[in-house]
Amino acid sequence: MAQQMGWGDSFGLRDGCFKRKNRWLFTIPEISAEGINALPPSKASRPGLSFKELSMEHLTETIYYPGKPEWKPITITLYDLRKEQSPLWDWIYSLYDLPNSRYLYSVGFKKEQAILTLYDGQGLELENWFFESVWCQDIVFGELDMSDSGICTVDITLRYDRAYYQF
């Protein structure tokens, strides 16, 4: 009797597929990957989760338990396009009035929602990550180099309150 040697049988993928790193879209409404005024994404990362640990002293040993979950910040790289009005700068100005050096959090800052979607080769959704209350923790406009003809990008570190995973 012949042995099945296909990947699908070995990994239990008879009705599934491998997720590819290049089939995704990260959407922050009005900032990234939505509409004509948005900046297109180049790279992103999926969320990371860690648990703070609790310790209990027991006789001569220490026993550890998982504590509160903590979502790790994610990074996204956007292509830096020349535009009359940049949605990224609009988002920055909603937090910080740069020309007047005024912090505006209490006045008009709005935490956004974001969605990371992975797709298969036919364009069907494989997984969705929903991020609640996203805001820019760090923005790096990148290096310039006279010997490099590459495209300028903007690296953004995003902080969020929580993430939800959905198949």
C-alpha atoms as an extended CHARMM CRD file, in Angstrom:
* protein
*
       167  EXT
         1         1  MET       CA              0.0000000000        0.0000000000        0.0000000000  PROA      1               0.0000000000
         2         2  ALA       CA              1.3310000000        3.4340000000       -0.9530000000  PROA      2               0.0000000000
         3         3  GLN       CA              2.2570000000        5.9730000000        1.7200000000  PROA      3               0.0000000000
         4         4  GLN       CA              0.8700000000        9.5070000000        1.2800000000  PROA      4               0.0000000000
         5         5  MET       CA              3.8810000000       11.8530000000        1.1340000000  PROA      5               0.0000000000
         6         6  GLY       CA              2.2100000000       15.2150000000        0.4430000000  PROA      6               0.0000000000
         7         7  TRP       CA              2.5450000000       18.2480000000        2.7050000000  PROA      7               0.0000000000
         8         8  GLY       CA             -1.1800000000       18.2850000000        3.3130000000  PROA      8               0.0000000000
         9         9  ASP       CA             -1.2210000000       14.8580000000        4.8890000000  PROA      9               0.0000000000
        10        10  SER       CA              1.9220000000       15.4620000000        6.9570000000  PROA      10              0.0000000000
        11        11  PHE       CA              0.8000000000       18.7250000000        8.5280000000  PROA      11              0.0000000000
        12        12  GLY       CA             -2.9400000000       18.1890000000        8.5890000000  PROA      12              0.0000000000
        13        13  LEU       CA             -3.3890000000       20.7750000000        5.8200000000  PROA      13              0.0000000000
        14        14  ARG       CA             -5.7150000000       18.7610000000        3.6330000000  PROA      14              0.0000000000
        15        15  ASP       CA             -8.1600000000       21.7210000000        3.6030000000  PROA      15              0.0000000000
        16        16  GLY       CA             -5.6680000000       24.4600000000        4.5210000000  PROA      16              0.0000000000
        17        17  CYS       CA             -2.5750000000       26.2640000000        3.3590000000  PROA      17              0.0000000000
        18        18  PHE       CA              0.5820000000       27.9040000000        4.6450000000  PROA      18              0.0000000000
        19        19  LYS       CA              0.2570000000       31.5670000000        5.5340000000  PROA      19              0.0000000000
        20        20  ARG       CA              2.5350000000       33.7580000000        3.4120000000  PROA      20              0.0000000000
        21        21  LYS       CA              4.4390000000       36.7970000000        4.7000000000  PROA      21              0.0000000000
        22        22  ASN       CA              3.5700000000       38.8660000000        1.6290000000  PROA      22              0.0000000000
        23        23  ARG       CA             -0.2190000000       38.4730000000        1.6160000000  PROA      23              0.0000000000
        24        24  TRP       CA             -1.5260000000       40.9310000000        4.1560000000  PROA      24              0.0000000000
        25        25  LEU       CA             -3.0160000000       44.3640000000        4.6430000000  PROA      25              0.0000000000
        26        26  PHE       CA             -2.7410000000       46.5700000000        7.7230000000  PROA      26              0.0000000000
        27        27  THR       CA             -5.5120000000       49.1340000000        7.9020000000  PROA      27              0.0000000000
        28        28  ILE       CA             -5.7000000000       52.1820000000       10.1280000000  PROA      28              0.0000000000
        29        29  PRO       CA             -8.7350000000       54.1430000000        8.9250000000  PROA      29              0.0000000000
        30        30  GLU       CA             -7.6830000000       57.2640000000        7.0030000000  PROA      30              0.0000000000
        31        31  ILE       CA             -3.9640000000       56.6100000000        7.7560000000  PROA      31              0.0000000000
        32        32  SER       CA             -2.8440000000       53.3760000000        6.0870000000  PROA      32              0.0000000000
        33        33  ALA       CA             -4.2080000000       51.2700000000        3.2270000000  PROA      33              0.0000000000
        34        34  GLU       CA             -7.5880000000       52.9260000000        2.9660000000  PROA      34              0.0000000000
        35        35  GLY       CA             -8.5890000000       55.3730000000        0.3080000000  PROA      35              0.0000000000
        36        36  ILE       CA             -6.6530000000       57.5180000000       -2.1080000000  PROA      36              0.0000000000
        37        37  ASN       CA             -5.0780000000       59.7320000000        0.5950000000  PROA      37              0.0000000000
        38        38  ALA       CA             -3.6110000000       56.8790000000        2.6380000000  PROA      38              0.0000000000
        39        39  LEU       CA              0.0470000000       55.8810000000        2.8140000000  PROA      39              0.0000000000
        40        40  PRO       CA              0.6320000000       52.3050000000        1.5620000000  PROA      40              0.0000000000
        41        41  PRO       CA              2.2410000000       49.8390000000        3.9890000000  PROA      41              0.0000000000
        42        42  SER       CA              5.5570000000       48.1300000000        3.2620000000  PROA      42              0.0000000000
        43        43  LYS       CA              6.1570000000       46.0230000000        6.3900000000  PROA      43              0.0000000000
        44        44  ALA       CA              4.2840000000       45.2300000000        9.5770000000  PROA      44              0.0000000000
        45        45  SER       CA              4.4530000000       42.8290000000       12.4700000000  PROA      45              0.0000000000
        46        46  ARG       CA              1.8310000000       40.7260000000       14.1360000000  PROA      46              0.0000000000
        47        47  PRO       CA              1.1680000000       41.3470000000       17.8200000000  PROA      47              0.0000000000
        48        48  GLY       CA              3.1010000000       39.8050000000       20.6690000000  PROA      48              0.0000000000
        49        49  LEU       CA              1.6790000000       38.8590000000       24.0370000000  PROA      49              0.0000000000
        50        50  SER       CA              3.4920000000       38.2170000000       27.2840000000  PROA      50              0.0000000000
        51        51  PHE       CA              2.2420000000       37.4290000000       30.7500000000  PROA      51              0.0000000000
        52        52  LYS       CA              3.6180000000       39.1250000000       33.8180000000  PROA      52              0.0000000000
        53        53  GLU       CA              4.5370000000       36.4930000000       36.3230000000  PROA      53              0.0000000000
        54        54  LEU       CA              3.3820000000       36.1530000000       39.8960000000  PROA      54              0.0000000000
        55        55  SER       CA              5.5280000000       34.3400000000       42.3910000000  PROA      55              0.0000000000
        56        56  MET       CA              4.5510000000       32.4590000000       45.5300000000  PROA      56              0.0000000000
        57        57  GLU       CA              7.0130000000       31.3760000000       48.1420000000  PROA      57              0.0000000000
        58        58  HSD       CA              6.4780000000       27.7750000000       49.1740000000  PROA      58              0.0000000000
        59        59  LEU       CA              8.7950000000       26.3180000000       51.8230000000  PROA      59              0.0000000000
        60        60  THR       CA             12.2240000000       26.4170000000       50.1650000000  PROA      60              0.0000000000
        61        61  GLU       CA             11.1270000000       27.0800000000       46.6000000000  PROA      61              0.0000000000
        62        62  THR       CA              9.4330000000       29.7080000000       44.5260000000  PROA      62              0.0000000000
        63        63  ILE       CA              6.4320000000       28.7880000000       42.3780000000  PROA      63              0.0000000000
        64        64  TYR       CA              5.3980000000       30.9790000000       39.4290000000  PROA      64              0.0000000000
        65        65  TYR       CA              1.9620000000       31.6660000000       37.9550000000  PROA      65              0.0000000000
        66        66  PRO       CA              0.9090000000       33.6200000000       34.8840000000  PROA      66              0.0000000000
        67        67  GLY       CA             -0.3700000000       37.0790000000       35.7580000000  PROA      67              0.0000000000
        68        68  LYS       CA             -1.7300000000       39.9640000000       33.7130000000  PROA      68              0.0000000000
        69        69  PRO       CA             -1.3390000000       39.7860000000       29.9450000000  PROA      69              0.0000000000
        70        70  GLU       CA              0.5880000000       42.5840000000       28.2690000000  PROA      70              0.0000000000
        71        71  TRP       CA              0.3540000000       43.3070000000       24.5530000000  PROA      71              0.0000000000
        72        72  LYS       CA              3.6760000000       44.2940000000       22.9800000000  PROA      72              0.0000000000
        73        73  PRO       CA              3.8790000000       47.3070000000       20.6380000000  PROA      73              0.0000000000
        74        74  ILE       CA              3.9400000000       46.5490000000       16.9150000000  PROA      74              0.0000000000
        75        75  THR       CA              5.8270000000       48.2540000000       14.1220000000  PROA      75              0.0000000000
        76        76  ILE       CA              4.5690000000       49.1860000000       10.6950000000  PROA      76              0.0000000000
        77        77  THR       CA              6.5780000000       50.6720000000        7.8360000000  PROA      77              0.0000000000
        78        78  LEU       CA              4.7830000000       52.9840000000        5.4170000000  PROA      78              0.0000000000
        79        79  TYR       CA              6.0340000000       54.2640000000        2.0750000000  PROA      79              0.0000000000
        80        80  ASP       CA              6.6030000000       58.0060000000        2.3810000000  PROA      80              0.0000000000
        81        81  LEU       CA              4.7840000000       59.5370000000       -0.5900000000  PROA      81              0.0000000000
        82        82  ARG       CA              4.7950000000       63.1720000000       -1.6390000000  PROA      82              0.0000000000
        83        83  LYS       CA              1.2810000000       64.4360000000       -1.0220000000  PROA      83              0.0000000000
        84        84  GLU       CA             -0.4200000000       67.7720000000       -0.5800000000  PROA      84              0.0000000000
        85        85  GLN       CA             -1.8890000000       66.5840000000        2.7010000000  PROA      85              0.0000000000
        86        86  SER       CA             -0.4540000000       63.5730000000        4.5090000000  PROA      86              0.0000000000
        87        87  PRO       CA             -2.8270000000       61.5430000000        6.6790000000  PROA      87              0.0000000000
        88        88  LEU       CA              0.1230000000       60.6430000000        8.9030000000  PROA      88              0.0000000000
        89        89  TRP       CA              0.8670000000       64.3050000000        9.6220000000  PROA      89              0.0000000000
        90        90  ASP       CA             -2.8300000000       64.8970000000       10.3180000000  PROA      90              0.0000000000
        91        91  TRP       CA             -2.6700000000       62.1190000000       12.9010000000  PROA      91              0.0000000000
        92        92  ILE       CA              0.5100000000       63.5600000000       14.4440000000  PROA      92              0.0000000000
        93        93  TYR       CA             -0.9950000000       67.0540000000       14.5670000000  PROA      93              0.0000000000
        94        94  SER       CA             -4.0570000000       65.6620000000       16.3810000000  PROA      94              0.0000000000
        95        95  LEU       CA             -1.6960000000       64.7920000000       19.2510000000  PROA      95              0.0000000000
        96        96  TYR       CA              1.0040000000       67.4280000000       19.0250000000  PROA      96              0.0000000000
        97        97  ASP       CA              0.8090000000       70.9400000000       17.5810000000  PROA      97              0.0000000000
        98        98  LEU       CA              4.3480000000       70.9650000000       16.1910000000  PROA      98              0.0000000000
        99        99  PRO       CA              4.6650000000       74.6330000000       15.1010000000  PROA      99              0.0000000000
       100       100  ASN       CA              3.4690000000       75.8790000000       18.5120000000  PROA      100             0.0000000000
       101       101  SER       CA              5.0100000000       73.0510000000       20.5830000000  PROA      101             0.0000000000
       102       102  ARG       CA              1.7480000000       72.2700000000       22.3410000000  PROA      102             0.0000000000
       103       103  TYR       CA              0.6070000000       68.8450000000       23.5120000000  PROA      103             0.0000000000
       104       104  LEU       CA             -3.0320000000       68.3640000000       22.4810000000  PROA      104             0.0000000000
       105       105  TYR       CA             -4.0050000000       65.0230000000       23.9940000000  PROA      105             0.0000000000
       106       106  SER       CA             -6.7720000000       66.3900000000       26.1560000000  PROA      106             0.0000000000
       107       107  VAL       CA             -8.1260000000       68.6020000000       23.3600000000  PROA      107             0.0000000000
       108       108  GLY       CA             -8.5240000000       66.5070000000       20.2340000000  PROA      108             0.0000000000
       109       109  PHE       CA             -6.4850000000       63.3050000000       20.2120000000  PROA      109             0.0000000000
       110       110  LYS       CA             -8.3850000000       60.2490000000       19.1110000000  PROA      110             0.0000000000
       111       111  LYS       CA             -7.1850000000       56.6800000000       19.5240000000  PROA      111             0.0000000000
       112       112  GLU       CA             -7.8090000000       54.7650000000       16.3340000000  PROA      112             0.0000000000
       113       113  GLN       CA             -8.8380000000       51.1980000000       15.5790000000  PROA      113             0.0000000000
       114       114  ALA       CA             -6.7150000000       49.0150000000       13.2810000000  PROA      114             0.0000000000
       115       115  ILE       CA             -7.0600000000       45.7020000000       11.4590000000  PROA      115             0.0000000000
       116       116  LEU       CA             -4.3700000000       43.3240000000       10.2210000000  PROA      116             0.0000000000
       117       117  THR       CA             -5.6530000000       40.7920000000        7.6740000000  PROA      117             0.0000000000
       118       118  LEU       CA             -3.7260000000       37.8710000000        6.1740000000  PROA      118             0.0000000000
       119       119  TYR       CA             -4.9080000000       36.4710000000        2.8310000000  PROA      119             0.0000000000
       120       120  ASP       CA             -4.4570000000       33.2620000000        0.8840000000  PROA      120             0.0000000000
       121       121  GLY       CA             -3.4640000000       33.0900000000       -2.8020000000  PROA      121             0.0000000000
       122       122  GLN       CA             -7.0730000000       33.5810000000       -3.9040000000  PROA      122             0.0000000000
       123       123  GLY       CA             -7.6210000000       36.7060000000       -1.8190000000  PROA      123             0.0000000000
       124       124  LEU       CA             -9.6700000000       34.9830000000        0.8850000000  PROA      124             0.0000000000
       125       125  GLU       CA             -9.0890000000       36.0390000000        4.4900000000  PROA      125             0.0000000000
       126       126  LEU       CA             -7.0560000000       33.5810000000        6.5710000000  PROA      126             0.0000000000
       127       127  GLU       CA             -6.8400000000       35.5280000000        9.8120000000  PROA      127             0.0000000000
       128       128  ASN       CA             -7.7830000000       38.9110000000       11.2300000000  PROA      128             0.0000000000
       129       129  TRP       CA             -6.2730000000       40.8480000000       14.1090000000  PROA      129             0.0000000000
       130       130  PHE       CA             -8.3750000000       43.6890000000       15.5100000000  PROA      130             0.0000000000
       131       131  PHE       CA             -6.5200000000       46.3260000000       17.5380000000  PROA      131             0.0000000000
       132       132  GLU       CA             -8.3390000000       48.5730000000       20.0000000000  PROA      132             0.0000000000
       133       133  SER       CA             -7.2420000000       52.1200000000       20.7890000000  PROA      133             0.0000000000
       134       134  VAL       CA             -4.1590000000       52.3930000000       18.5910000000  PROA      134             0.0000000000
       135       135  TRP       CA             -1.8290000000       55.4010000000       18.8510000000  PROA      135             0.0000000000
       136       136  CYS       CA              1.6630000000       56.3160000000       17.6270000000  PROA      136             0.0000000000
       137       137  GLN       CA              4.2200000000       55.5990000000       20.3090000000  PROA      137             0.0000000000
       138       138  ASP       CA              7.2370000000       56.2670000000       18.1000000000  PROA      138             0.0000000000
       139       139  ILE       CA              7.6820000000       57.6760000000       14.5830000000  PROA      139             0.0000000000
       140       140  VAL       CA             11.0020000000       57.4490000000       12.7190000000  PROA      140             0.0000000000
       141       141  PHE       CA             11.2450000000       59.1360000000        9.3320000000  PROA      141             0.0000000000
       142       142  GLY       CA             14.3130000000       57.1000000000        8.3970000000  PROA      142             0.0000000000
       143       143  GLU       CA             17.8080000000       57.6820000000        7.0980000000  PROA      143             0.0000000000
       144       144  LEU       CA             18.8260000000       59.4260000000        3.9230000000  PROA      144             0.0000000000
       145       145  ASP       CA             21.8430000000       58.2130000000        1.9610000000  PROA      145             0.0000000000
       146       146  MET       CA             23.3120000000       59.7210000000       -1.2330000000  PROA      146             0.0000000000
       147       147  SER       CA             24.5590000000       56.2780000000       -2.3410000000  PROA      147             0.0000000000
       148       148  ASP       CA             21.1310000000       54.6220000000       -2.0250000000  PROA      148             0.0000000000
       149       149  SER       CA             18.3580000000       55.1450000000       -4.5760000000  PROA      149             0.0000000000
       150       150  GLY       CA             15.7570000000       53.3200000000       -2.4840000000  PROA      150             0.0000000000
       151       151  ILE       CA             12.3280000000       54.6130000000       -1.5140000000  PROA      151             0.0000000000
       152       152  CYS       CA             11.8730000000       56.6420000000        1.6750000000  PROA      152             0.0000000000
       153       153  THR       CA              9.7810000000       55.0200000000        4.3930000000  PROA      153             0.0000000000
       154       154  VAL       CA              8.3540000000       55.9640000000        7.7690000000  PROA      154             0.0000000000
       155       155  ASP       CA              8.6180000000       53.4690000000       10.6550000000  PROA      155             0.0000000000
       156       156  ILE       CA              5.8260000000       53.7440000000       13.1930000000  PROA      156             0.0000000000
       157       157  THR       CA              5.6360000000       51.9170000000       16.5060000000  PROA      157             0.0000000000
       158       158  LEU       CA              2.0170000000       51.4710000000       17.4990000000  PROA      158             0.0000000000
       159       159  ARG       CA              0.7640000000       50.9820000000       21.0230000000  PROA      159             0.0000000000
       160       160  TYR       CA             -2.7100000000       49.5940000000       21.5880000000  PROA      160             0.0000000000
       161       161  ASP       CA             -4.8840000000       48.5390000000       24.4790000000  PROA      161             0.0000000000
       162       162  ARG       CA             -5.7130000000       45.0350000000       23.3060000000  PROA      162             0.0000000000
       163       163  ALA       CA             -5.8780000000       42.8180000000       20.2360000000  PROA      163             0.0000000000
       164       164  TYR       CA             -8.4110000000       40.2040000000       19.1590000000  PROA      164             0.0000000000
       165       165  TYR       CA             -7.6320000000       37.2850000000       16.8820000000  PROA      165             0.0000000000
       166       166  GLN       CA            -10.2600000000       35.9350000000       14.4900000000  PROA      166             0.0000000000
       167       167  PHE       CA             -9.9870000000       33.1120000000       11.9400000000  PROA      167             0.0000000000
